[in-house]
Amino acid sequence: MFIDRAVVRVTAGTGGSGASSFARFKYKPKGGPDGGDGGHGGSVYVRGDANLATLLDYRYRNAWKAERGEHGRGKTQTGASSADVYLPVPAGTLVRDADSGELLGEVLRPDDVILVAKGGRGGRGNARFATSTHQAPREWEPGEEGEDRSIELVLKLIADVGLVGEPNAGKSTLLSVMSAARPKIADYPFTTLEPNLGVVGLSGHRSFVLADIPGIIEGAHQGKGLGLRFLQHVERTRVLAYLIPLDSPDLDAVYHRLRHEIREYSETLARKAHVVLLTKRDLLPTDDTVPSIVAPDAAGILAVSGAAGTGVEEGKEYLWKFVEAAKSEEAPVEAWRQEAED
């Protein structure tokens, strides 16, 4: 099960109260104020965890609370502070205040830490209030309340290549033959109801991460179909691969429809470097040439067949070089495009 959104209640610990105490010794009955401070309450943090891939844990536990600090004691003893609480999340998680929508931070890497609820400060004991003119203070402070809020966790997958296509474009099939991932595959729309990740391995210890995202339909940028759930994940990919099946009646129309949905959702996303993969090549007769497609914004066009395995190895090399070009400032995508064409 893939869980990519959760709302969690977090409560930081209250600080311990300061003590009101006076020293009492055998030969010093009026030893003065010695009330210690209270300890700090525990804070609540969100922390990246490399072992997690979903937010599934928060479906079953949606409230996290830190303990309060201990109260101060006599002999100016400060109460113990409470331990902080850490909520583990996968890399790629956004953290927002659920009520205001304020962005609190993003967990981009394992061990990234975001403070979401600050623990209360411990109160001062009466020893803190002693002055030359006020030598027997009885004042003390209660501990401060810890922060209490609801936070929204939103997971956006981080992958090198995001597969963009309409339902039944062959995304899941291509992912299954290029990597060890085993997504659901069937001959009806929306078999992919949640994102799937696969690591594509090549010779020489080379690899890249491929993401199969739920199919996009017209109006996806307005939330139709699985639209917004699809688009939030493809935002984090380094480059895009538009999949267009060769059994489509109008290849150009499919390409421009996909480009339109991406652009309407985000101009930044539309500017990501992309290639076009013409899928289901096995449906063409062996002696037929691959139909042409007008895609001036694409860095390249390649025909593959996930079902028959035609062009899969070439496609893996093709995508790996494309990802490496996108990573490197010294070798921009335009230079890679020229190299691929040569």
Order of alpha helices (4+ residues) and beta strands (2+ residues): beta-beta-alpha-beta-beta-beta-beta-beta-beta-beta-alpha-beta-beta-alpha-beta-alpha-alpha-beta-beta-alpha-alpha
